[in-house]
Amino acid sequence: MAYFIRKDENEFTATGAASGAWNTEEQHIAPMMGLMTHLTELDHVRRDTEGVMLPGRINVEILGTLSFDAFHIETEVVRPGRTIELVEAVCIQNGRPTVRMRTWFMASADTASIAGTAFASIPGPTEQALPALGTDWGGGYVQSITGFRQQSEPGRGIAWWRTDTPLIEGETVSNLAYFMSLLDMANGVVVREDPRKVAYPNLDLTAHFFQLPDGPWLGTETHVSFGASGIGETHSVIHDASGPIGTCSQILTIRRRG
């Protein structure tokens, strides 16, 4: 079972595999981010047929919850250009925008001779993967993930995860779309507080890639911070099997449960 089924060029429905961790009656936002990345890339390729620009930053604003009703996604070029381009994708469900994604595409260049990063590497993925990374999170989406985590203290640790579930039934997607369909899990792979007692959903996700990912394993070194006034942040360094490739930040709204 895939996360989504395409109904026409821009209309889709989600399957039970996309059900959420905070509420199984809603979609998990992670697969939606992958789908919107895929459609953004398809839209961009129609203009950049030679592939001279690469996506470097993806910002997602979560405007509301996603039910399992049909939805469609609209794309628009906000800032056209030959060396940089900003593309916006908006998911519309039941007549209202629910998710907005903006992607910066930038001109590619040969900088291999000076490539490098100050981010430290983390231990690579192993074959000892567990369903749902061995977490207690529910929902079809989390259950479709396998991986493992090492938590050194509350809100700090590393994790690797992957999925064999297709993003869209019958379609092949890029490594970037695949990674983006996993990345929102960064807020949950290591926990600062028991999510049965404290809810901390993220309102956004911003990912910066200085190197495009190569699958199938996504790794993060993650730090979760809670402030004293109900606001938190999850910040992660993103890794693939080659090493660090970018960063991801998510703003959190913190709510005690019960």
N, C-alpha and C positions, 0 to 999 in steps of 0.2 A: 504494500500500500504506500502510495506517495503522500506527501503533505498536502498537495493541491492538485485539482483537476481543472484543466483549461476548458472553458465553455465556448469562448471565441477569442478574438485577438487580444482583448483587454479584460475579459471577464473570467472570474475563477470562483471555485468553491473549495473550502478546506475540508479535509477528512478528519476522522478521529485521531489520527496520528499527530495532528497539530494542536491537540487540546492542551490547555495551560496548566502551569504549576500552582499558581495562586488560586485559580478557579477553573475546574475542568469543563465548565460550561462555556468558557471563552477560549479563543485561540491564544496560544503562546506567540509572543511577538517575534521570536527568533526566526521561524520559517518565513514569516512575512518579510523580514529584512532581506532574506536571501532572494525571495521572489522579486521584490522591488529592485534589488541590485541587478538581477537577470534582465528585467525589462528595461532598466536604465542603460545597460550595456548594449542590448539589441537596438535601442533607439539611437545611441551614440554611433554605432557601427554604420548606420545608414548614411551618416555624414562623413565619418572618418574611415573611409574604406581601406586606407593604407595602414591603419593602426599606428599613427604617429603620436597619439596622445594616450596617456595611461591614467586610470583613476588613482588619486592620492589621498583624498579625504572624503569620508562618507559620514554625514550627519543625519540622524533620525530623530524626529520629534513624535512622541506617542500622544496623540490628541484625544484618544478615547479607547474604550475596550472594543474588542473585535468579537462579534458573535460568529455563528456558523452559517449565517445568511450569505448569499452570493454577494460578491463585491467586484468592483472594477478599478483599474489603475490607470491614471492619466499621467503622461509625461510632457514636459515643456522645457525648452532651452531658455534659461533665465539670462545667461550671459554667453552669447556665441563668440567664437574666436578661432584663429588658426593655431594658437599656441596654448591657450587655456579656454576651457568651456565649463560652465556651470549648468547642470541639468537637475531639474526637480521632478520627482515622482510623487503622486498623491494617491493614496488608497481611499476610495469612497465607498461607503457601505450604508445602505438605507438612506441615501440622500445627504450624508454628512461626511466630511473628511475625518478619517480616523488615524492615519499615519502619514507623515510627510518626510520624504528623504531628499537630501540635496547632495550631489556628488560633484566634486571638482575633478575634471580631467586636465592633465598638464602634458606639455610636450615632452616626449622621451628624448634622451641623449645618452651617449656612451660615456659613462662615468665609472666603468669597472675598475680603472686603475687607482681610483681614490675611494672606492666603496669601503665602508666599515661602520661600526657602531660601538658606543660605549656601554650599551646594555649587556649585561652578563647573560651567558647561556644558562639553560636549566637542564637537568637530566632528561634524556630523551624518552619517548614513549616505550613501553614494554608490552609484552603479550599478555600481561596479567590484568586485562581490562575487565571491568565489572559492569553489569547493567546499571544504567542511570548513574554511573561513576560511584556506585555504592552509597548514594545519598538516599534520604527519606522523601525527596520530592515526588509528588504524584503527577498525573497527567500523561496523556499519550506521547507528547513530545519528549519529555524527559525520559520516559521509558524506552524511547527509540534510540537513545544515546548509549554508547558504551565508552568506558574510559577509566581513569583512576586519578586520585588526588593525594597530595601530601600536605597536611595542614600543620604548620609549625606553631601557630598560636591563633587565638580567635581573630578572624578577619585577615589572615595572612597565610598564603600557601601557593603551591603550584598544582596544575592539573593538565591532563591531556585528554581529549575526547574526540570522537568521530561518530558518524552514522552511516548506515548502509541504506537508509530510507531515501528514495529519490525525492528531489524537491518538487518536480512537476511530473505527473504521469506521462510517460512516453517521450520526455525531453531530456536532452543533455545540457548541462549548464557549466559555466566556467568555474575554475578553482576559487575565484573571488566570490562568486555568488554562493558557492558551497560553504566557504568560510563564514560569510555573513549570515548564513542560515544557522550557524552554530554559535556565533560570537556573543549573543545576548546572554547565553548561559554563564558568562563570566560573573554575572551577579547571581551567585548561587553555588558556584563550585567550591568556594570556601565561605564559611559563615561566621559572622561576628556574634549573632544571637540566634537562638532557636526560632526558625520561621513559624513554628506553631504558636509562639508566644509574641513575636514581633514581626510585623509585615514591613517590608522595605522594597516595594516595587520601584523600578526605575522609570523615569519620565522621558529619558532620551538615551541616545548612544552616539558617541562620536569616535570614529576610528580613523587613524592616520596610518597609512602604509608607505614606508620608504622602499619596500620591495613587495612585489605581488606574491601571494601565498602559493605554495605547492602542497597539495593534500597527500593523504587523506587526514592526517592528524593535525588538530589545532591544539596548541599549548598556550597556557598563560601563567605568568607570575602575577598574582593578584593581591591587592591590598584593599580592604574595606574599612571605611572610616564613618563613624556616626558622630555628628555634632550634638550640642546640648539643646538645640531648638527644633528638632524634628526633621533635619536635613542631613543627608549622608552622601557619600561618594564611593563608588567602586572604580578603582583604577588598575589597569592591567597592561603589562608588556606582552604583546602577541608574538607567538613563536610558531614556526613550522619546523619540519625535521632538519632544516638547514641552520636554524638559529633564530634570533630575534628579527622580526620583520616590521614591527609597528607598535602602536599603543591604542588603548581603548579606554574611554571614561564614560561613566554613567552616573547621573545625578539621581538620588534616592529620596523618596518621601517616607519617613519612618512613622509607623503607627503601632502602638501596643494593641494586642489582640485580646479579646475576652474581658 
